[in-house]
Amino acid sequence: MGASLTLHVRSNSDAIAPANEAAETWLATQKISPEATYFAALTIEELVTNCIKYGYDDSMEHTIDVELLVADHTLTITVVDDGRAFDPLAVPRPDMAGAVEDRPIGGLGIHMLRELADKMSYERRGNTNRVTLTKRVA
Amino acid sequence: MEQPSIVELPGRIDNLTSAGLETSIGRELDATPPALVLDFGHVTFVSSMGLRMLLMVAKRCRKQQTPLALHSVSKPVVDVFRVSGVTEFFPIHPTRETALAAVV
């Protein structure tokens, strides 16, 4: 048995901070490492921001569902949106070599998540994108 | 003798706070201090936007030859620097005293 929290985040950048606060408050009641708490905050910030910035073809308000599940010493985060198809795992890894002036601007958030996650997967289901990330919590 | 500029950063360096921080740190650098010390003691979160802002600061420090030092950086934040391949741009010290000793 595990514990879970589902957040329905409006596709508006003002909705990200309250969502992060709600996640942080809930995660504080779970026994998880500071690294896992950070990872959850990073996932919400990066994926929801990407979705709001690039995900929609219309200007209507959408909802992005974020589910946090802690079970078997593992944090699983699932982010579901109804934006256009986008597979974050298909984004090329940015070139991290070279001088500070030459560092790429795009793709950094997804790169951070891929590196920090133990597992990350993507599925297009119907008209939704589902990104699932897992991280050991202890 | 001029003093190094010390900036205490807030808890979150994210999409909401990065632009304001870039402006306020930029103002410190306008005064061409002998060094810039960033206090990460309160920082629990750095997003990709925050990291980009910090890279811009490092770039500017290098350009105007202002030594840069960070201190009191938490482990999750160090992890993010490491996986992003940027540790070489951010000299990290355990305390403010050691950071100041390194840049002055």
gemmi code that builds the backbone of each chain (N, CA, C; Angstrom):
import gemmi

chains = {
    "A": [
        ("MET", (0.844, -1.201, 0.000), (0.000, 0.000, 0.000), (0.871, 1.239, 0.000)),
        ("GLY", (0.451, 2.221, -0.758), (1.185, 3.479, -0.782), (0.247, 4.635, -0.512)),
        ("ALA", (0.816, 5.823, -0.584), (0.021, 7.026, -0.402), (0.165, 7.863, -1.656)),
        ("SER", (-0.926, 8.534, -2.039), (-0.824, 9.334, -3.260), (-1.549, 10.667, -3.128)),
        ("LEU", (-1.139, 11.582, -3.972), (-1.755, 12.909, -4.041), (-1.904, 13.252, -5.515)),
        ("THR", (-3.085, 13.703, -5.908), (-3.270, 14.147, -7.296), (-3.585, 15.638, -7.303)),
        ("LEU", (-2.852, 16.357, -8.133), (-3.055, 17.798, -8.267), (-3.595, 18.087, -9.655)),
        ("HIS", (-4.594, 18.933, -9.731), (-5.114, 19.371, -11.028), (-4.616, 20.799, -11.229)),
        ("VAL", (-3.630, 20.937, -12.077), (-2.973, 22.237, -12.226), (-3.505, 22.938, -13.466)),
        ("ARG", (-4.005, 24.153, -13.304), (-4.482, 24.923, -14.456), (-3.293, 25.288, -15.350)),
        ("SER", (-3.539, 25.375, -16.651), (-2.444, 25.684, -17.581), (-2.170, 27.182, -17.589)),
        ("ASN", (-1.750, 27.654, -16.425), (-1.495, 29.078, -16.232), (-0.282, 29.153, -15.323)),
        ("SER", (0.703, 29.965, -15.667), (1.948, 29.932, -14.891), (1.730, 30.326, -13.428)),
        ("ASP", (0.633, 31.059, -13.147), (0.334, 31.402, -11.751), (-0.042, 30.174, -10.932)),
        ("ALA", (-0.385, 29.087, -11.606), (-0.852, 27.895, -10.887), (0.307, 27.008, -10.429)),
        ("ILE", (1.526, 27.285, -10.915), (2.651, 26.393, -10.614), (3.097, 26.506, -9.155)),
        ("ALA", (3.220, 27.733, -8.656), (3.696, 27.906, -7.269), (2.745, 27.247, -6.255)),
        ("PRO", (1.413, 27.482, -6.351), (0.514, 26.796, -5.416), (0.593, 25.267, -5.531)),
        ("ALA", (0.756, 24.757, -6.757), (0.861, 23.307, -6.939), (2.113, 22.784, -6.246)),
        ("ASN", (3.214, 23.521, -6.406), (4.450, 23.108, -5.757), (4.328, 23.141, -4.240)),
        ("GLU", (3.619, 24.166, -3.725), (3.432, 24.244, -2.273), (2.614, 23.062, -1.769)),
        ("ALA", (1.554, 22.726, -2.506), (0.705, 21.605, -2.098), (1.505, 20.296, -2.118)),
        ("ALA", (2.326, 20.135, -3.161), (3.138, 18.920, -3.260), (4.138, 18.850, -2.113)),
        ("GLU", (4.761, 20.003, -1.828), (5.780, 20.039, -0.775), (5.172, 19.726, 0.593)),
        ("THR", (3.997, 20.301, 0.846), (3.311, 20.060, 2.125), (2.997, 18.575, 2.285)),
        ("TRP", (2.506, 17.968, 1.211), (2.163, 16.543, 1.274), (3.413, 15.674, 1.405)),
        ("LEU", (4.455, 16.010, 0.612), (5.683, 15.206, 0.661), (6.339, 15.259, 2.040)),
        ("ALA", (6.142, 16.393, 2.743), (6.727, 16.528, 4.082), (6.122, 15.499, 5.035)),
        ("THR", (4.916, 15.013, 4.735), (4.283, 14.012, 5.592), (4.737, 12.589, 5.229)),
        ("GLN", (5.430, 12.455, 4.107), (5.965, 11.158, 3.683), (7.432, 11.098, 4.116)),
        ("LYS", (7.920, 9.898, 4.312), (9.327, 9.802, 4.721), (10.195, 9.680, 3.471)),
        ("ILE", (10.549, 10.816, 2.901), (11.372, 10.749, 1.696), (12.574, 11.681, 1.813)),
        ("SER", (13.591, 11.406, 1.018), (14.851, 12.140, 1.108), (14.702, 13.555, 0.547)),
        ("PRO", (15.599, 14.484, 0.957), (15.591, 15.826, 0.369), (15.764, 15.773, -1.157)),
        ("GLU", (16.539, 14.790, -1.633), (16.751, 14.666, -3.083), (15.433, 14.347, -3.808)),
        ("ALA", (14.619, 13.464, -3.179), (13.348, 13.093, -3.809), (12.362, 14.261, -3.769)),
        ("THR", (12.376, 15.019, -2.673), (11.503, 16.197, -2.580), (11.888, 17.214, -3.655)),
        ("TYR", (13.179, 17.409, -3.817), (13.676, 18.326, -4.849), (13.238, 17.839, -6.226)),
        ("PHE", (13.370, 16.558, -6.439), (13.022, 15.967, -7.732), (11.545, 16.207, -8.071)),
        ("ALA", (10.671, 16.075, -7.070), (9.240, 16.305, -7.295), (9.003, 17.765, -7.687)),
        ("ALA", (9.639, 18.688, -6.976), (9.468, 20.113, -7.282), (9.976, 20.421, -8.692)),
        ("LEU", (11.108, 19.806, -9.051), (11.696, 20.044, -10.375), (10.791, 19.490, -11.479)),
        ("THR", (10.223, 18.321, -11.239), (9.331, 17.720, -12.229), (8.128, 18.622, -12.491)),
        ("ILE", (7.514, 19.098, -11.409), (6.330, 19.952, -11.567), (6.707, 21.239, -12.296)),
        ("GLU", (7.769, 21.871, -11.829), (8.173, 23.156, -12.424), (8.502, 23.004, -13.915)),
        ("GLU", (9.323, 22.007, -14.244), (9.815, 21.902, -15.623), (8.736, 21.391, -16.585)),
        ("LEU", (8.029, 20.317, -16.204), (7.066, 19.730, -17.145), (5.827, 20.599, -17.304)),
        ("VAL", (5.328, 21.156, -16.202), (4.137, 22.001, -16.314), (4.483, 23.289, -17.085)),
        ("THR", (5.653, 23.849, -16.820), (6.068, 25.062, -17.550), (6.179, 24.775, -19.047)),
        ("ASN", (6.829, 23.674, -19.404), (6.967, 23.299, -20.820), (5.606, 23.195, -21.489)),
        ("CYS", (4.706, 22.522, -20.775), (3.374, 22.279, -21.314), (2.645, 23.608, -21.555)),
        ("ILE", (2.721, 24.505, -20.577), (2.027, 25.793, -20.712), (2.638, 26.612, -21.851)),
        ("LYS", (3.971, 26.571, -21.951), (4.655, 27.393, -22.954), (4.471, 26.866, -24.369)),
        ("TYR", (4.564, 25.534, -24.521), (4.636, 24.983, -25.883), (3.545, 23.982, -26.210)),
        ("GLY", (2.707, 23.614, -25.228), (1.871, 22.435, -25.408), (0.552, 22.612, -26.142)),
        ("TYR", (0.044, 23.853, -26.216), (-1.337, 23.984, -26.684), (-1.451, 24.787, -27.977)),
        ("ASP", (-2.415, 24.356, -28.785), (-2.661, 25.049, -30.046), (-3.740, 26.116, -29.887)),
        ("ASP", (-4.438, 26.109, -28.761), (-5.493, 27.115, -28.561), (-5.156, 27.945, -27.323)),
        ("SER", (-5.976, 28.940, -27.045), (-5.683, 29.801, -25.896), (-6.622, 29.507, -24.732)),
        ("MET", (-7.303, 28.354, -24.807), (-8.199, 27.980, -23.720), (-7.416, 27.486, -22.514)),
        ("GLU", (-8.081, 27.522, -21.353), (-7.401, 26.993, -20.175), (-7.579, 25.473, -20.135)),
        ("HIS", (-6.466, 24.763, -19.929), (-6.470, 23.316, -19.819), (-6.065, 22.941, -18.393)),
        ("THR", (-6.163, 21.643, -18.106), (-5.734, 21.160, -16.795), (-4.641, 20.114, -16.989)),
        ("ILE", (-3.601, 20.235, -16.187), (-2.510, 19.259, -16.215), (-2.600, 18.488, -14.902)),
        ("ASP", (-2.730, 17.171, -14.999), (-2.845, 16.356, -13.786), (-1.468, 15.848, -13.378)),
        ("VAL", (-1.160, 16.050, -12.108), (0.114, 15.574, -11.565), (-0.206, 14.620, -10.425)),
        ("GLU", (0.186, 13.367, -10.575), (-0.047, 12.400, -9.498), (1.280, 12.026, -8.849)),
        ("LEU", (1.309, 12.141, -7.541), (2.495, 11.747, -6.770), (2.127, 10.502, -5.993)),
        ("LEU", (2.965, 9.479, -6.098), (2.693, 8.228, -5.395), (3.967, 7.794, -4.679)),
        ("VAL", (3.829, 7.514, -3.390), (4.970, 6.975, -2.649), (4.608, 5.564, -2.211)),
        ("ALA", (5.345, 4.596, -2.730), (5.112, 3.186, -2.385), (6.404, 2.421, -2.597)),
        ("ASP", (6.646, 1.439, -1.760), (7.852, 0.598, -1.889), (9.132, 1.424, -1.981)),
        ("HIS", (9.252, 2.442, -1.148), (10.453, 3.283, -1.119), (10.726, 3.967, -2.452)),
        ("THR", (9.681, 4.139, -3.238), (9.854, 4.782, -4.538), (8.802, 5.874, -4.720)),
        ("LEU", (9.254, 7.022, -5.205), (8.341, 8.107, -5.569), (8.073, 7.988, -7.066)),
        ("THR", (6.791, 7.904, -7.418), (6.419, 7.860, -8.832), (5.585, 9.096, -9.131)),
        ("ILE", (5.983, 9.843, -10.145), (5.252, 11.048, -10.522), (4.742, 10.855, -11.944)),
        ("THR", (3.439, 11.049, -12.117), (2.852, 10.943, -13.451), (2.246, 12.292, -13.810)),
        ("VAL", (2.643, 12.813, -14.956), (2.127, 14.101, -15.427), (1.327, 13.839, -16.702)),
        ("VAL", (0.057, 14.223, -16.674), (-0.829, 13.974, -17.821), (-1.372, 15.307, -18.333)),
        ("ASP", (-1.211, 15.547, -19.629), (-1.771, 16.769, -20.215), (-2.443, 16.434, -21.535)),
        ("ASP", (-3.347, 17.317, -21.961), (-4.044, 17.084, -23.235), (-3.535, 18.050, -24.313)),
        ("GLY", (-2.268, 18.359, -24.229), (-1.656, 19.206, -25.252), (-1.242, 18.390, -26.456)),
        ("ARG", (-0.548, 19.043, -27.387), (-0.121, 18.303, -28.587), (0.932, 17.269, -28.192)),
        ("ALA", (1.045, 16.214, -29.015), (1.945, 15.108, -28.680), (3.366, 15.620, -28.493)),
        ("PHE", (3.950, 15.262, -27.364), (5.328, 15.680, -27.088), (6.016, 14.623, -26.244)),
        ("ASP", (7.037, 14.004, -26.809), (7.796, 12.981, -26.092), (9.104, 13.591, -25.591)),
        ("PRO", (9.195, 13.859, -24.290), (10.415, 14.506, -23.782), (11.655, 13.636, -23.961)),
        ("LEU", (11.436, 12.314, -24.058), (12.587, 11.418, -24.216), (13.168, 11.480, -25.629)),
        ("ALA", (12.411, 12.089, -26.551), (12.903, 12.216, -27.926), (13.722, 13.498, -28.111)),
        ("VAL", (13.753, 14.337, -27.059), (14.535, 15.569, -27.154), (16.018, 15.205, -27.082)),
        ("PRO", (16.831, 15.664, -28.052), (18.250, 15.315, -28.006), (18.909, 15.867, -26.735)),
        ("ARG", (19.851, 15.115, -26.209), (20.576, 15.598, -25.035), (21.398, 16.815, -25.424)),
        ("PRO", (21.309, 17.902, -24.613), (22.099, 19.086, -24.964), (23.593, 18.801, -24.814)),
        ("ASP", (24.393, 19.488, -25.615), (25.838, 19.332, -25.549), (26.343, 20.094, -24.325)),
        ("MET", (26.808, 19.333, -23.326), (27.188, 19.966, -22.066), (28.690, 20.243, -21.973)),
        ("ALA", (29.372, 20.181, -23.093), (30.802, 20.497, -23.058), (30.998, 21.952, -23.483)),
        ("GLY", (32.164, 22.478, -23.197), (32.515, 23.794, -23.707), (32.367, 24.905, -22.698)),
        ("ALA", (32.658, 26.111, -23.153), (32.691, 27.288, -22.287), (31.281, 27.693, -21.875)),
        ("VAL", (31.194, 28.469, -20.809), (29.906, 28.895, -20.275), (29.106, 29.650, -21.341)),
        ("GLU", (29.798, 30.368, -22.212), (29.130, 31.143, -23.263), (28.418, 30.248, -24.267)),
        ("ASP", (28.916, 29.001, -24.408), (28.406, 28.129, -25.468), (27.305, 27.193, -25.003)),
        ("ARG", (26.927, 27.262, -23.708), (25.950, 26.301, -23.208), (24.574, 26.547, -23.817)),
        ("PRO", (23.889, 25.456, -24.172), (22.580, 25.604, -24.812), (21.548, 26.128, -23.820)),
        ("ILE", (20.572, 26.847, -24.336), (19.525, 27.422, -23.500), (18.351, 26.451, -23.406)),
        ("GLY", (18.021, 25.788, -24.516), (16.856, 24.898, -24.519), (17.196, 23.508, -24.024)),
        ("GLY", (16.177, 22.783, -23.596), (16.358, 21.372, -23.279), (17.023, 21.081, -21.950)),
        ("LEU", (17.396, 22.119, -21.218), (18.131, 21.889, -19.972), (17.242, 21.262, -18.891)),
        ("GLY", (15.989, 21.738, -18.787), (15.095, 21.206, -17.758), (14.842, 19.712, -17.938)),
        ("ILE", (14.579, 19.312, -19.174), (14.324, 17.887, -19.449), (15.589, 17.073, -19.212)),
        ("HIS", (16.725, 17.637, -19.594), (17.999, 16.958, -19.342), (18.194, 16.708, -17.837)),
        ("MET", (17.904, 17.713, -17.020), (18.052, 17.565, -15.569), (17.158, 16.432, -15.059)),
        ("LEU", (15.902, 16.400, -15.524), (14.973, 15.362, -15.066), (15.446, 13.977, -15.483)),
        ("ARG", (15.917, 13.868, -16.730), (16.377, 12.552, -17.210), (17.556, 12.055, -16.396)),
        ("GLU", (18.437, 12.976, -16.037), (19.626, 12.582, -15.278), (19.287, 12.217, -13.834)),
        ("LEU", (18.333, 12.945, -13.250), (18.027, 12.745, -11.826), (17.046, 11.585, -11.596)),
        ("ALA", (16.215, 11.282, -12.591), (15.225, 10.203, -12.429), (15.927, 8.850, -12.473)),
        ("ASP", (15.366, 7.873, -11.756), (15.843, 6.496, -11.921), (15.267, 5.921, -13.209)),
        ("LYS", (14.014, 6.315, -13.497), (13.366, 5.857, -14.728), (12.460, 6.968, -15.223)),
        ("MET", (12.358, 7.100, -16.531), (11.438, 8.095, -17.094), (10.834, 7.482, -18.345)),
        ("SER", (9.502, 7.540, -18.470), (8.876, 6.954, -19.651), (7.787, 7.875, -20.179)),
        ("TYR", (7.451, 7.669, -21.433), (6.445, 8.498, -22.100), (5.464, 7.629, -22.844)),
        ("GLU", (4.206, 8.026, -22.798), (3.182, 7.314, -23.555), (2.164, 8.318, -24.084)),
        ("ARG", (1.782, 8.166, -25.353), (0.674, 8.948, -25.902), (-0.548, 8.068, -25.794)),
        ("ARG", (-1.530, 8.499, -25.018), (-2.729, 7.674, -24.820), (-3.936, 8.530, -25.197)),
        ("GLY", (-4.624, 8.147, -26.277), (-5.735, 8.973, -26.760), (-5.187, 10.342, -27.127)),
        ("ASN", (-5.801, 11.394, -26.574), (-5.290, 12.731, -26.870), (-4.451, 13.288, -25.716)),
        ("THR", (-3.887, 12.366, -24.910), (-3.097, 12.852, -23.779), (-1.643, 12.366, -23.845)),
        ("ASN", (-0.766, 13.202, -23.268), (0.627, 12.821, -23.034), (0.740, 12.359, -21.592)),
        ("ARG", (1.391, 11.231, -21.361), (1.630, 10.762, -19.987), (3.129, 10.557, -19.803)),
        ("VAL", (3.714, 11.341, -18.918), (5.127, 11.176, -18.597), (5.204, 10.622, -17.179)),
        ("THR", (5.907, 9.526, -17.008), (6.034, 8.902, -15.688), (7.499, 8.869, -15.294)),
        ("LEU", (7.776, 9.356, -14.099), (9.148, 9.385, -13.592), (9.199, 8.698, -12.237)),
        ("THR", (10.253, 7.954, -11.983), (10.385, 7.335, -10.669), (11.743, 7.675, -10.064)),
        ("LYS", (11.739, 7.709, -8.726), (12.979, 7.933, -7.988), (12.887, 7.262, -6.635)),
        ("ARG", (13.950, 6.573, -6.260), (14.026, 5.966, -4.923), (13.994, 7.083, -3.885)),
        ("VAL", (13.290, 6.854, -2.774), (13.109, 7.942, -1.819), (14.057, 7.868, -0.628)),
        ("ALA", (14.812, 6.799, -0.499), (15.693, 6.729, 0.675), (17.092, 6.302, 0.264)),
    ],
    "B": [
        ("MET", (39.967, 49.813, 1.324), (39.883, 48.781, 0.311), (38.443, 48.327, 0.124)),
        ("GLU", (38.086, 48.089, -1.112), (36.716, 47.700, -1.425), (36.403, 46.293, -0.927)),
        ("GLN", (35.141, 46.097, -0.525), (34.717, 44.800, -0.004), (34.092, 43.954, -1.103)),
        ("PRO", (34.247, 42.615, -1.029), (33.531, 41.746, -1.972), (32.025, 41.926, -1.795)),
        ("SER", (31.307, 41.726, -2.851), (29.860, 41.808, -2.794), (29.306, 40.438, -2.378)),
        ("ILE", (28.484, 40.426, -1.317), (27.896, 39.168, -0.835), (26.393, 39.216, -1.048)),
        ("VAL", (25.853, 38.230, -1.768), (24.415, 38.191, -2.046), (23.812, 36.949, -1.403)),
        ("GLU", (22.853, 37.148, -0.507), (22.121, 36.021, 0.084), (20.946, 35.683, -0.810)),
        ("LEU", (20.958, 34.487, -1.350), (19.900, 34.087, -2.286), (18.679, 33.563, -1.526)),
        ("PRO", (17.482, 33.675, -2.120), (16.258, 33.202, -1.454), (16.117, 31.680, -1.551)),
        ("GLY", (15.072, 31.136, -0.974), (14.861, 29.688, -0.929), (14.712, 29.038, -2.289)),
        ("ARG", (14.033, 29.741, -3.194), (13.789, 29.159, -4.518), (14.356, 30.059, -5.604)),
        ("ILE", (15.171, 29.474, -6.478), (15.662, 30.191, -7.653), (14.962, 29.539, -8.833)),
        ("ASP", (13.788, 30.067, -9.170), (12.923, 29.384, -10.128), (12.400, 30.364, -11.171)),
        ("ASN", (11.360, 29.962, -11.849), (10.811, 30.782, -12.926), (10.259, 32.108, -12.408)),
        ("LEU", (9.847, 32.118, -11.141), (9.285, 33.341, -10.581), (10.362, 34.313, -10.115)),
        ("THR", (11.449, 33.789, -9.561), (12.416, 34.669, -8.903), (13.646, 35.000, -9.752)),
        ("SER", (13.883, 34.233, -10.839), (15.160, 34.373, -11.549), (15.384, 35.751, -12.162)),
        ("ALA", (14.338, 36.306, -12.785), (14.521, 37.585, -13.469), (14.899, 38.683, -12.474)),
        ("GLY", (14.196, 38.717, -11.334), (14.494, 39.721, -10.313), (15.893, 39.561, -9.753)),
        ("LEU", (16.305, 38.308, -9.573), (17.644, 38.048, -9.038), (18.722, 38.463, -10.039)),
        ("GLU", (18.471, 38.198, -11.313), (19.460, 38.580, -12.325), (19.657, 40.099, -12.302)),
        ("THR", (18.558, 40.830, -12.117), (18.646, 42.285, -12.048), (19.419, 42.726, -10.809)),
        ("SER", (19.098, 42.133, -9.649), (19.749, 42.623, -8.426), (21.219, 42.207, -8.368)),
        ("ILE", (21.540, 41.003, -8.858), (22.954, 40.608, -8.880), (23.700, 41.455, -9.925)),
        ("GLY", (23.017, 41.745, -11.036), (23.604, 42.597, -12.073), (23.977, 43.964, -11.526)),
        ("ARG", (23.128, 44.486, -10.649), (23.389, 45.793, -10.039), (24.658, 45.733, -9.173)),
        ("GLU", (24.803, 44.622, -8.451), (26.025, 44.446, -7.644), (27.253, 44.441, -8.554)),
        ("LEU", (27.140, 43.729, -9.685), (28.290, 43.603, -10.582), (28.596, 44.923, -11.301)),
        ("ASP", (27.565, 45.769, -11.473), (27.784, 47.087, -12.088), (28.816, 47.885, -11.302)),
        ("ALA", (28.868, 47.648, -9.987), (29.798, 48.394, -9.127), (31.210, 47.800, -9.168)),
        ("THR", (31.421, 46.805, -10.065), (32.702, 46.082, -10.191), (33.383, 45.823, -8.840)),
        ("PRO", (32.738, 44.997, -8.010), (33.337, 44.639, -6.717), (34.577, 43.769, -6.940)),
        ("PRO", (35.475, 43.661, -5.935), (36.661, 42.823, -6.103), (36.310, 41.333, -6.222)),
        ("ALA", (35.124, 40.929, -5.751), (34.682, 39.539, -5.891), (33.177, 39.486, -5.633)),
        ("LEU", (32.544, 38.403, -6.126), (31.117, 38.183, -5.868), (30.969, 36.859, -5.125)),
        ("VAL", (30.315, 36.921, -3.959), (30.076, 35.712, -3.164), (28.570, 35.473, -3.097)),
        ("LEU", (28.129, 34.298, -3.527), (26.705, 33.950, -3.485), (26.462, 32.977, -2.337)),
        ("ASP", (25.610, 33.414, -1.396), (25.282, 32.600, -0.222), (24.060, 31.730, -0.535)),
        ("PHE", (24.275, 30.425, -0.633), (23.203, 29.479, -0.958), (22.572, 28.866, 0.292)),
        ("GLY", (22.869, 29.418, 1.459), (22.406, 28.830, 2.716), (20.907, 28.591, 2.800)),
        ("HIS", (20.111, 29.464, 2.151), (18.645, 29.301, 2.208), (18.089, 28.553, 1.003)),
        ("VAL", (18.928, 28.288, 0.013), (18.417, 27.781, -1.268), (18.067, 26.294, -1.180)),
        ("THR", (16.801, 25.977, -1.415), (16.387, 24.568, -1.441), (16.071, 24.109, -2.856)),
        ("PHE", (15.922, 25.070, -3.802), (15.465, 24.681, -5.145), (16.048, 25.588, -6.213)),
        ("VAL", (16.600, 24.965, -7.265), (17.049, 25.705, -8.456), (16.441, 25.005, -9.674)),
        ("SER", (15.639, 25.727, -10.452), (15.057, 25.141, -11.677), (16.012, 25.373, -12.843)),
        ("SER", (15.640, 24.872, -14.042), (16.509, 25.094, -15.202), (16.601, 26.583, -15.515)),
        ("MET", (15.503, 27.303, -15.306), (15.526, 28.764, -15.505), (16.503, 29.414, -14.520)),
        ("GLY", (16.467, 28.952, -13.273), (17.384, 29.472, -12.258), (18.826, 29.177, -12.609)),
        ("LEU", (19.063, 27.971, -13.122), (20.426, 27.594, -13.489), (20.928, 28.453, -14.653)),
        ("ARG", (20.049, 28.736, -15.601), (20.442, 29.600, -16.728), (20.833, 30.987, -16.229)),
        ("MET", (20.048, 31.502, -15.258), (20.348, 32.816, -14.693), (21.728, 32.779, -14.031)),
        ("LEU", (22.001, 31.708, -13.262), (23.300, 31.605, -12.584), (24.438, 31.498, -13.608)),
        ("LEU", (24.186, 30.823, -14.733), (25.202, 30.737, -15.786), (25.470, 32.110, -16.394)),
        ("MET", (24.414, 32.911, -16.542), (24.601, 34.269, -17.067), (25.465, 35.093, -16.109)),
        ("VAL", (25.223, 34.897, -14.810), (26.021, 35.608, -13.799), (27.485, 35.169, -13.894)),
        ("ALA", (27.709, 33.844, -14.015), (29.086, 33.329, -14.118), (29.778, 33.869, -15.363)),
        ("LYS", (29.011, 33.954, -16.438), (29.542, 34.463, -17.705), (29.967, 35.927, -17.555)),
        ("ARG", (29.098, 36.693, -16.904), (29.409, 38.111, -16.739), (30.620, 38.292, -15.820)),
        ("CYS", (30.691, 37.487, -14.748), (31.839, 37.575, -13.828), (33.137, 37.315, -14.588)),
        ("ARG", (33.101, 36.293, -15.452), (34.298, 35.948, -16.207), (34.685, 37.110, -17.122)),
        ("LYS", (33.671, 37.701, -17.769), (33.914, 38.787, -18.728), (34.551, 39.996, -18.045)),
        ("GLN", (34.026, 40.343, -16.858), (34.580, 41.539, -16.198), (35.631, 41.160, -15.151)),
        ("GLN", (36.075, 39.901, -15.167), (37.150, 39.419, -14.304), (36.872, 39.641, -12.818)),
        ("THR", (35.631, 39.336, -12.424), (35.263, 39.364, -11.008), (35.268, 37.921, -10.505)),
        ("PRO", (36.144, 37.582, -9.558), (36.130, 36.207, -9.033), (34.776, 35.894, -8.385)),
        ("LEU", (34.302, 34.658, -8.601), (32.991, 34.236, -8.109), (33.171, 33.058, -7.157)),
        ("ALA", (32.434, 33.071, -6.051), (32.466, 31.934, -5.131), (31.061, 31.706, -4.582)),
        ("LEU", (30.698, 30.423, -4.417), (29.417, 30.047, -3.819), (29.717, 29.368, -2.491)),
        ("HIS", (28.793, 29.509, -1.529), (28.995, 28.735, -0.305), (27.676, 28.241, 0.278)),
        ("SER", (27.795, 27.252, 1.159), (26.648, 26.657, 1.860), (25.611, 26.098, 0.880)),
        ("VAL", (26.083, 25.352, -0.111), (25.195, 24.796, -1.132), (24.733, 23.399, -0.688)),
        ("SER", (23.413, 23.175, -0.674), (22.884, 21.886, -0.198), (23.158, 20.777, -1.216)),
        ("LYS", (23.115, 19.537, -0.746), (23.460, 18.413, -1.621), (22.546, 18.284, -2.849)),
        ("PRO", (21.209, 18.403, -2.687), (20.385, 18.295, -3.894), (20.726, 19.359, -4.951)),
        ("VAL", (21.110, 20.550, -4.491), (21.469, 21.610, -5.441), (22.813, 21.284, -6.112)),
        ("VAL", (23.759, 20.757, -5.335), (25.039, 20.323, -5.919), (24.794, 19.237, -6.973)),
        ("ASP", (23.861, 18.313, -6.669), (23.523, 17.239, -7.626), (23.043, 17.824, -8.957)),
        ("VAL", (22.201, 18.863, -8.855), (21.663, 19.485, -10.073), (22.780, 20.150, -10.882)),
        ("PHE", (23.710, 20.813, -10.209), (24.867, 21.395, -10.909), (25.650, 20.285, -11.610)),
        ("ARG", (25.830, 19.187, -10.890), (26.658, 18.097, -11.415), (26.019, 17.469, -12.662)),
        ("VAL", (24.725, 17.103, -12.571), (24.103, 16.449, -13.731), (23.954, 17.414, -14.909)),
        ("SER", (23.969, 18.716, -14.618), (23.865, 19.700, -15.699), (25.237, 20.038, -16.272)),
        ("GLY", (26.288, 19.475, -15.688), (27.636, 19.688, -16.216), (28.157, 21.101, -16.038)),
        ("VAL", (27.759, 21.768, -14.959), (28.172, 23.169, -14.799), (29.059, 23.409, -13.572)),
        ("THR", (29.481, 22.327, -12.900), (30.224, 22.537, -11.643), (31.490, 23.373, -11.843)),
        ("GLU", (32.106, 23.250, -13.027), (33.366, 23.980, -13.243), (33.177, 25.506, -13.206)),
        ("PHE", (31.944, 25.975, -13.438), (31.711, 27.424, -13.458), (31.383, 27.988, -12.079)),
        ("PHE", (31.098, 27.091, -11.126), (30.647, 27.543, -9.815), (31.542, 26.985, -8.704)),
        ("PRO", (32.604, 27.695, -8.369), (33.468, 27.218, -7.276), (32.696, 27.225, -5.953)),
        ("ILE", (32.547, 26.037, -5.349), (31.716, 25.887, -4.155), (32.595, 25.735, -2.916)),
        ("HIS", (32.262, 26.483, -1.879), (33.004, 26.447, -0.621), (32.052, 26.120, 0.514)),
        ("PRO", (32.573, 25.481, 1.582), (31.673, 25.079, 2.665), (31.077, 26.270, 3.429)),
        ("THR", (31.853, 27.300, 3.676), (31.350, 28.410, 4.501), (31.679, 29.765, 3.849)),
        ("ARG", (31.050, 30.813, 4.388), (31.326, 32.156, 3.873), (32.799, 32.516, 4.085)),
        ("GLU", (33.347, 32.106, 5.227), (34.745, 32.429, 5.515), (35.677, 31.814, 4.468)),
        ("THR", (35.425, 30.531, 4.144), (36.319, 29.885, 3.162), (36.090, 30.462, 1.769)),
        ("ALA", (34.850, 30.848, 1.477), (34.561, 31.457, 0.163), (35.314, 32.783, 0.046)),
        ("LEU", (35.242, 33.582, 1.095), (35.915, 34.897, 1.069), (37.428, 34.719, 0.987)),
        ("ALA", (37.929, 33.732, 1.723), (39.383, 33.496, 1.712), (39.853, 33.105, 0.305)),
        ("ALA", (38.978, 32.438, -0.445), (39.372, 31.962, -1.775), (39.397, 33.075, -2.820)),
        ("VAL", (38.577, 34.107, -2.625), (38.450, 35.122, -3.686), (39.150, 36.438, -3.365)),
        ("VAL", (39.574, 36.626, -2.135), (40.176, 37.919, -1.782), (41.704, 37.795, -1.736)),
    ],
}
model = gemmi.Model(1)
for chain_id, residues in chains.items():
    chain = gemmi.Chain(chain_id)
    for i, (resn, *xyz) in enumerate(residues, 1):
        res = gemmi.Residue()
        res.name, res.seqid = resn, gemmi.SeqId(i, " ")
        for name, pos in zip(("N", "CA", "C"), xyz):
            atom = gemmi.Atom()
            atom.name, atom.element = name, gemmi.Element(name[0])
            atom.pos, atom.b_iso = gemmi.Position(*pos), 0.0
            res.add_atom(atom)
        chain.add_residue(res)
    model.add_chain(chain)
structure = gemmi.Structure()
structure.add_model(model)
structure.setup_entities()
